[in-house]
Amino acid sequence: MTIQDRKAIPIPQVEERLPIPKQNLRVPGPTPIPPEIMEAQAAQMINHRGPEFSAIMKRVTPRLQYFFQTTAPVLTYPASGTGGQECAVVNVFSPGDHVVSVIIGNFGTRLAKIAEAYGLNVTKIEFPWGQAADPDVVANRLQQIAPYRGVLLTHNETSTGVTNDIQSLATVVRNDNPDALIVVDAVSSLGSLPLEMDPWDLDVVFTGSQKGWMIPPGIMMIAASERAWAAHKQSKLPRFYFDWSSARKQLEASWQHPTTPPVSLFYGLDVALEMMLKEGRANIFAHHAQAGEYVRNRVKALGLKLLADPRYASNTVTAILTPEGIETKALLTKLRKEDNIVLADGQDHMKGKIFRIGHLGYFTQEDLDEALNAVEHRLHELGFQG
Ligand SMILES: *Cc1c(COP(=O)(O)O)cnc(C)c1O
């Protein structure tokens, strides 16, 4: 085929652009954005190599350290939560390293897959969906599995609505192997649920902007302990974009990034952290705990069953078993089309079997009530007798 034979691509005929609908978005991320943050994000661009951007990073970085509860530098990347998972793996391990992956749902599985994709030797400790990782079981298995270089944990498993007891799990790992690297996926928990990186002796912790931080998707935040930084210096996995050394160097030299950051999202994060500090960490945790309890109680009162072990039910997302005879998709479509309420389906083998309500980041009691009232109404419309 010659160049002359090639056809020009015609102007595409696409659907007309409509306004973004006003919805009660109750999925576990992205979450709605407060008006003051939306306003901040609409500001004009600035030079990411200029003093105005550095001024933002000088505020944002120590405030993130406070929410992580760490003295380690918190590095930020343009990425979603999965980027955090990959960033954690590539910066501390080497090909063939033996790591233990503690899996309680879909996001734990994803973290293990990333480790496998990078040539790590992964041993899995799996628990049924809806259960938390039992520290005693993990302790026993670790002794059989040893030696290992690291342990991959999920703090809040968004696919099942379960929160692991990370402090107990980290203690178990540390007792078994003082040098192990403890990697914690805190994407849907940090900023909303108690998690203390330094006091709990965690090595790598990461989170994503669209979960508990009241800003859109696009910023991933990650911090590493001194143990993890030492491992980083030795680690041989290939990396460039996610390399911690270049990010840290640029942050320490100029309060900037090695590549162009999502500037508008940093306008938002700057305001979000200000709002979060005004509310107070303990108050944020308390209002998420209240929301979790409230949603679970209302759901149970409707005659519905929860997926999560009640001892470990998440205060950022609730997974509800779809009652017999009801199609999850029909329920979610009705809620979206008729009530402008958006809930999440299950993931992987739980797709169609559960639906999930997010209660993290920015929400009001009215948002939760409206969603729960509509679930009740639409379930009965679909024939639910509960
Ligand atoms: C949302 C989430 C992720 C990553 O998802 P992205 O879609 O890449 O942002 C990873 N882990 C957990 C626990 C999550 O909730």
Ligand as a Chemical Component Dictionary entry (heavy atoms), coordinates in Angstrom:
data_LIG
# 
_chem_comp.id                   LIG 
_chem_comp.type                 NON-POLYMER 
_chem_comp.pdbx_formal_charge   0 
_chem_comp.three_letter_code    LIG 
# 
loop_
_chem_comp_atom.comp_id 
_chem_comp_atom.atom_id 
_chem_comp_atom.alt_atom_id 
_chem_comp_atom.type_symbol 
_chem_comp_atom.charge 
_chem_comp_atom.model_Cartn_x 
_chem_comp_atom.model_Cartn_y 
_chem_comp_atom.model_Cartn_z 
_chem_comp_atom.pdbx_ordinal 
LIG C1 C1 C 0 -9.630 2.379  44.298 1  
LIG C2 C2 C 0 -8.602 1.464  44.864 2  
LIG C3 C3 C 0 -7.400 1.137  44.201 3  
LIG C4 C4 C 0 -6.990 1.655  42.874 4  
LIG O1 O1 O 0 -7.937 1.991  42.012 5  
LIG P1 P1 P 0 -7.728 3.088  40.883 6  
LIG O2 O2 O 0 -8.957 2.859  40.068 7  
LIG O3 O3 O 0 -6.486 2.751  40.145 8  
LIG O4 O4 O 0 -7.671 4.409  41.556 9  
LIG C5 C5 C 0 -6.492 0.300  44.822 10 
LIG N1 N1 N 0 -6.734 -0.190 46.036 11 
LIG C6 C6 C 0 -7.847 0.102  46.712 12 
LIG C7 C7 C 0 -8.031 -0.459 48.077 13 
LIG C8 C8 C 0 -8.819 0.936  46.151 14 
LIG O5 O5 O 0 -9.917 1.239  46.834 15 
# 
loop_
_chem_comp_bond.comp_id 
_chem_comp_bond.atom_id_1 
_chem_comp_bond.atom_id_2 
_chem_comp_bond.value_order 
_chem_comp_bond.pdbx_ordinal 
LIG C1 C2 SING 1  
LIG C2 C3 SING 2  
LIG C2 C8 DOUB 3  
LIG C3 C4 SING 4  
LIG C3 C5 DOUB 5  
LIG C4 O1 SING 6  
LIG O1 P1 SING 7  
LIG P1 O2 DOUB 8  
LIG P1 O3 SING 9  
LIG P1 O4 SING 10 
LIG C5 N1 SING 11 
LIG N1 C6 DOUB 12 
LIG C6 C7 SING 13 
LIG C6 C8 SING 14 
LIG C8 O5 SING 15 
# 
